[in-house]
Amino acid sequence: MSKKLKVIAVMPAYNAARTLTKTYRDIPVGTVSEVLVVDDGSRDATVRVARRLGLKVVVHPRNRGYGGNQKTCYTLALSQGADVVVMIHPDYQYDSALTGELVRPILQGRFDIMLGSRIRTRAESAKGGMPLYKYFSNRFLTLLENLVLGQNLSEYHTGFRAYSRQILSRLPFHRYSDDFVFDQQILLGAIAAGARIGEIPVPVRYFPEASSINFRHAAVYGLSILRDLTLHLLTSGKRFLR
């Protein structure tokens, strides 16, 4: 009998006290072995709420940034024997009820990474509250990334994603950015390593409690992606594998 693979959900949290409980309770029972919350110096009751739910909690004494938070998430999950690590934002922007569908293709050995894509139609994105400038920048950057990276993904910018232990173990993710562009750098490294990447559609949910970067940070994020795509081309992908 083959052993049951261990799935750990990680929640990179920052000021998520109002949405953490809903996000956690929507995860289907039996889908994950455990949930780990890494609090990045929240100024609200995020830690108290997570502990009340009985979740494992690690607290950064100072804010390390979105990428820095993920580094702690993945390091701890791997150290605890995770075969699959699924990242779920605790701000309720992504539908954690779809966690099982997201991780299933990895458990079946068909993919190394799975992404939850919010982009199906422009009307659906608008109905879900995605700002128009974010929709068009998402479309532009995704088109460019597909052309440069030889992929055919519908979205690179989702925060709902799952990774196999094997691919995370191959990537030097501690050397990646502590900022939002970490999400892109880990995909650049994975693609350079030959990872198989799949997608499932997920709903679009923008609302006041959901975390979202402002226009200035979005501009910096976009420029950082252009820089990293250039580095990827100049180094044949090796920049994000060493």
HELIX and SHEET records of a PDB file:
HELIX    1   1 LEU A   20  ARG A   25  1                                   6    
HELIX    2   2 THR A   46  ARG A   52  1                                   7    
HELIX    3   3 TYR A   66  SER A   79  1                                  14    
HELIX    4   4 SER A   96  LEU A   98  5                                   3    
HELIX    5   5 THR A   99  LEU A  107  1                                   9    
HELIX    6   6 ARG A  122  LYS A  127  1                                   6    
HELIX    7   7 LEU A  132  LEU A  149  1                                  18    
HELIX    8   8 ARG A  165  ARG A  170  1                                   6    
HELIX    9   9 PHE A  173  ARG A  175  5                                   3    
HELIX   10  10 PHE A  182  ALA A  192  1                                  11    
HELIX   11  11 PHE A  215  LEU A  234  1                                  20    
HELIX   12  12 LYS A  238  PHE A  240  5                                   3    
SHEET    1   A 7 LYS A  56  VAL A  59  0                                        
SHEET    2   A 7 GLU A  34  ASP A  39  1                                        
SHEET    3   A 7 VAL A   7  ALA A  13  1                                        
SHEET    4   A 7 VAL A  84  MET A  87  1                                        
SHEET    5   A 7 ARG A 161  SER A 164 -1                                        
SHEET    6   A 7 ILE A 113  SER A 117 -1                                        
SHEET    7   A 7 ILE A 197  PRO A 201  1                                        
END                                                                             
